[in-house]
Amino acid sequence: MIKNNQHSFDIIISGGGLSGCLMALSLADLAKADGSLLSIAIVEANHVAKKGADKNGVNTKVKTSHTTTLFDDRVLALSHGSADYLNYLGVWQHLDANACAIEKIDISDRGHYGKARLEAQNHGVSALGYVIEMALIGNGLLSELANKSNVHWFCPDSISDINWQPNGDVSLVSVELNSGKNLHAKLLLACDGANSPCRKLAGIHVSQSDYQQVALITNVATEKPHQNKAFERFTEFGPLAMLPLAELSGSSRCSLVWTMSPEQSKEILALNDDEFKVQLELTFGSWLGAITQVGKRETYPLVLLRSQQQTYHRMALIGNASHTIHPIAGQGFNLGLRDVQLMASLLEKCLQADSLYTSNDIGSFSLLNDYAQQRKKDQKQVIELTDSLVTLFANDLPPLVAGRNIGLKVMNYFTPLKNTLVNKLMGYHTN
């Protein structure tokens, strides 16, 4: 409903990146008591090419024939559980041809004896996870969203202010956009990243730890085929991951994620491509033979960010707005996807006729409290896992080196411990 530049929706999503698109798609088919679908607004600061707009200027659909500025060229490691959920949403059909299955993971400590190997076939699945470019996931999500007439885009635009009780109405939240438009809804979902404007406007504090590390990221071609194996190699620079990518023009490709100090990264970035290949081969080893080609190299600072609360009045934080973690175990996107999954599940239950939530109120305190409580354990476990791995494998103190190598050996031969780790990496957990 639109009146005098006032736009009314059931749900407003701040951010149209991966989390925002996932959230919108997860909710787009949910119906209210009267049978009508939820009306959803996405507010996104970046430009998204439109297929069309309604008579009020609200962008209803988006083109997906090219990569938009929403998604960069980095790759993501999708857990088995995340791939299942994307398939459930109808997105996997857009990704399947370009996703590379991870059938094995080889974990080793350079210069030491500790090793562990994880294999999909030992855990009853064809793949532990998949590796795919972020832009392809984004365009797959946009392709599906283009078919949802109840999802409306406001872009390029951003939230400048939030009124938690517009005109004294506690059953609504209102946002003011930089364009001057005002949006009202029962629920605001902040999917707007580590620097979340919604989180800041709500005054929600975060705890932040700077790892004093950066991730150097590039794609490389290798002499030997990767055979769907991912490598996690702990080196004197820091953890180094080689993730298998789908072949391109017959070349075996991997995505490199190399953690190191900012000082080391400056030295590595200053190398020409041939020098970089030599340094990478020396550090990684000969597992995949020579490095034959190197793509564009980029670095990203690494921090651990945790929001001190998950929810506010008629608002919840989703994905990186709530938690931004180290990439050492490739769990950041998967953790955020499980935020989306739970929120969608709770809202679906709320809309049912026999709902336990008062008056089927999708922004009620009880629903948001359930979301916060039910996400605690999984978030805590994943954050502690990644944080402890950083501490353990980025330190060359002899006791830690000995301890981690013993730990890798024990994990390799102690099935219950290995199963626990694999289940977590595959994205399955208990609340």
BELKAKA-V645314 format. One record per pair of residues at least 6 apart in sequence whose ideal C-beta (glycine too) atoms are under 6 Angstrom apart, sorted by sequence separation. I is the first residue (numbers start at 1). J is the second residue. D is the distance in whole Angstrom. If there is no record, write none. Layout:
<<I | J | D> <I | J | D>>
This chain:
<<31 | 37 | 6> <53 | 59 | 5> <54 | 60 | 5> <86 | 92 | 5> <145 | 151 | 6> <166 | 172 | 6> <176 | 182 | 5> <190 | 196 | 5> <192 | 198 | 6> <358 | 364 | 6> <411 | 417 | 5> <1 | 8 | 4> <13 | 20 | 5> <108 | 115 | 5> <120 | 127 | 5> <233 | 240 | 5> <310 | 317 | 6> <325 | 332 | 5> <350 | 357 | 4> <357 | 364 | 5> <411 | 418 | 5> <30 | 38 | 5> <52 | 60 | 6> <120 | 128 | 5> <166 | 174 | 4> <175 | 183 | 5> <190 | 198 | 4> <245 | 253 | 4> <50 | 59 | 5> <52 | 61 | 6> <107 | 116 | 4> <164 | 173 | 6> <190 | 199 | 6> <232 | 241 | 5> <245 | 254 | 6> <351 | 360 | 6> <357 | 366 | 6> <13 | 23 | 5> <51 | 61 | 4> <174 | 184 | 5> <244 | 254 | 6> <245 | 255 | 6> <281 | 291 | 6> <307 | 317 | 5> <350 | 360 | 6> <357 | 367 | 5> <13 | 24 | 6> <27 | 38 | 6> <106 | 117 | 6> <163 | 174 | 4> <231 | 242 | 4> <280 | 291 | 5> <51 | 63 | 6> <172 | 184 | 5> <242 | 254 | 4> <243 | 255 | 4> <310 | 322 | 6> <350 | 362 | 5> <392 | 404 | 5> <105 | 118 | 4> <162 | 175 | 5> <230 | 243 | 5> <48 | 62 | 5> <49 | 63 | 4> <230 | 244 | 6> <242 | 256 | 6> <277 | 291 | 4> <104 | 119 | 5> <161 | 176 | 4> <173 | 188 | 5> <307 | 322 | 5> <347 | 362 | 6> <24 | 40 | 5> <159 | 175 | 5> <160 | 176 | 5> <228 | 244 | 5> <241 | 257 | 4> <103 | 120 | 5> <306 | 323 | 6> <319 | 336 | 3> <350 | 367 | 6> <24 | 42 | 6> <160 | 178 | 5> <226 | 244 | 4> <240 | 258 | 5> <276 | 294 | 6> <305 | 324 | 4> <48 | 68 | 5> <157 | 177 | 5> <158 | 178 | 5> <239 | 259 | 5> <319 | 339 | 6> <157 | 178 | 6> <238 | 259 | 4> <273 | 294 | 5> <304 | 325 | 6> <318 | 339 | 5> <346 | 367 | 6> <20 | 42 | 6> <157 | 179 | 5> <238 | 260 | 5> <46 | 69 | 5> <237 | 260 | 4> <46 | 70 | 5> <103 | 127 | 6> <302 | 326 | 6> <346 | 370 | 6> <102 | 127 | 6> <346 | 371 | 6> <16 | 42 | 5> <101 | 127 | 4> <102 | 128 | 5> <226 | 252 | 5> <102 | 129 | 5> <225 | 252 | 4> <237 | 264 | 6> <10 | 38 | 4> <16 | 44 | 3> <226 | 254 | 6> <343 | 371 | 6> <10 | 39 | 5> <11 | 40 | 5> <12 | 41 | 5> <13 | 42 | 5> <14 | 43 | 5> <101 | 130 | 6> <9 | 39 | 5> <221 | 251 | 5> <222 | 252 | 5> <99 | 130 | 4> <100 | 131 | 5> <9 | 41 | 5> <221 | 253 | 5> <342 | 374 | 6> <99 | 132 | 4> <98 | 132 | 6> <219 | 253 | 6> <220 | 254 | 6> <265 | 299 | 5> <219 | 255 | 5> <220 | 256 | 5> <95 | 132 | 6> <98 | 136 | 5> <159 | 197 | 5> <218 | 256 | 5> <162 | 201 | 5> <217 | 257 | 6> <215 | 257 | 6> <216 | 258 | 4> <215 | 259 | 6> <240 | 284 | 6> <80 | 125 | 6> <95 | 140 | 5> <94 | 140 | 3> <213 | 259 | 5> <83 | 130 | 5> <335 | 382 | 5> <214 | 262 | 5> <235 | 283 | 5> <80 | 129 | 6> <91 | 140 | 5> <94 | 143 | 6> <216 | 265 | 6> <314 | 363 | 4> <79 | 129 | 5> <91 | 141 | 6> <78 | 129 | 6> <214 | 265 | 5> <233 | 284 | 6> <331 | 382 | 5> <378 | 429 | 5> <77 | 129 | 6> <78 | 130 | 5> <316 | 368 | 6> <17 | 70 | 5> <91 | 144 | 6> <2 | 56 | 5> <77 | 131 | 5> <90 | 144 | 5> <377 | 431 | 6> <316 | 371 | 6> <75 | 131 | 6> <323 | 379 | 6> <311 | 368 | 4> <329 | 386 | 5> <374 | 431 | 5> <75 | 133 | 5> <76 | 134 | 5> <325 | 383 | 6> <328 | 386 | 5> <74 | 134 | 5> <326 | 386 | 5> <311 | 372 | 5> <325 | 386 | 5> <328 | 389 | 5> <310 | 372 | 4> <328 | 390 | 6> <71 | 134 | 5> <25 | 89 | 5> <71 | 135 | 4> <224 | 288 | 5> <326 | 390 | 5> <224 | 289 | 4> <222 | 288 | 4> <223 | 289 | 3> <71 | 138 | 3> <222 | 289 | 6> <223 | 290 | 4> <67 | 135 | 4> <70 | 138 | 6> <223 | 292 | 6> <257 | 327 | 6> <220 | 291 | 5> <221 | 292 | 5> <221 | 293 | 4> <220 | 294 | 5> <64 | 139 | 5> <218 | 294 | 6> <219 | 295 | 4> <218 | 295 | 5> <64 | 142 | 4> <64 | 143 | 5> <218 | 297 | 4> <62 | 142 | 5> <217 | 298 | 5> <216 | 299 | 5> <62 | 146 | 6> <61 | 146 | 5> <214 | 299 | 4> <215 | 300 | 5> <214 | 301 | 5> <215 | 302 | 6> <213 | 302 | 5> <239 | 328 | 5> <211 | 302 | 4> <60 | 152 | 6> <210 | 303 | 5> <334 | 427 | 5> <58 | 152 | 5> <59 | 153 | 4> <208 | 303 | 6> <209 | 304 | 4> <208 | 305 | 5> <206 | 305 | 5> <207 | 306 | 5> <206 | 307 | 5> <204 | 307 | 6> <205 | 308 | 5> <204 | 309 | 6> <48 | 155 | 5> <47 | 156 | 5> <46 | 156 | 6> <202 | 312 | 4> <39 | 150 | 5> <40 | 151 | 5> <41 | 152 | 5> <42 | 153 | 5> <43 | 154 | 5> <44 | 155 | 4> <45 | 156 | 6> <194 | 305 | 6> <131 | 243 | 5> <215 | 327 | 6> <37 | 150 | 4> <45 | 158 | 4> <131 | 244 | 6> <43 | 157 | 6> <131 | 245 | 6> <43 | 159 | 6> <199 | 317 | 6> <25 | 144 | 6> <21 | 141 | 4> <25 | 145 | 6> <28 | 148 | 4> <199 | 321 | 6> <28 | 151 | 6> <106 | 229 | 6> <110 | 233 | 6> <103 | 228 | 4> <104 | 229 | 4> <105 | 230 | 5> <106 | 231 | 5> <107 | 232 | 5> <108 | 233 | 6> <109 | 234 | 5> <110 | 235 | 5> <196 | 321 | 4> <194 | 320 | 5> <24 | 151 | 5> <101 | 228 | 5> <187 | 314 | 6> <188 | 315 | 4> <189 | 316 | 6> <190 | 317 | 5> <191 | 318 | 5> <193 | 320 | 5> <102 | 230 | 5> <191 | 319 | 6> <189 | 318 | 6> <192 | 321 | 6> <194 | 324 | 4> <190 | 321 | 5> <173 | 314 | 4> <41 | 183 | 6> <74 | 217 | 6> <100 | 244 | 5> <14 | 159 | 6> <100 | 245 | 5> <100 | 246 | 5> <98 | 246 | 5> <164 | 313 | 5> <239 | 393 | 6> <238 | 394 | 5> <234 | 393 | 4> <12 | 175 | 6> <23 | 189 | 6> <77 | 243 | 6> <23 | 191 | 5> <12 | 183 | 5> <20 | 191 | 4> <19 | 191 | 4> <12 | 185 | 4> <11 | 185 | 6> <187 | 362 | 5> <5 | 181 | 6> <6 | 182 | 5> <7 | 183 | 5> <8 | 184 | 5> <9 | 185 | 5> <10 | 186 | 6> <11 | 187 | 5> <12 | 188 | 5> <13 | 189 | 5> <14 | 190 | 5> <15 | 191 | 4> <186 | 362 | 5> <187 | 363 | 4> <15 | 192 | 4> <186 | 363 | 4> <13 | 191 | 6> <14 | 192 | 4> <75 | 255 | 4> <14 | 198 | 5> <82 | 334 | 5> <77 | 330 | 4> <79 | 334 | 4> <82 | 337 | 5> <85 | 341 | 6> <76 | 333 | 5> <114 | 405 | 3> <113 | 405 | 6> <116 | 408 | 5> <112 | 405 | 5> <115 | 408 | 6> <114 | 408 | 4> <114 | 409 | 6> <116 | 411 | 5> <109 | 405 | 6> <116 | 412 | 4> <128 | 426 | 6> <19 | 318 | 5> <123 | 422 | 5> <19 | 319 | 4> <118 | 422 | 6> <26 | 340 | 6> <19 | 336 | 5> <23 | 340 | 5> <27 | 344 | 6> <22 | 340 | 5> <26 | 344 | 4> <30 | 348 | 6> <32 | 351 | 6> <30 | 351 | 6> <81 | 426 | 6> <82 | 427 | 5> <80 | 426 | 4> <81 | 427 | 3> <79 | 426 | 5> <81 | 428 | 5> <79 | 427 | 3>>
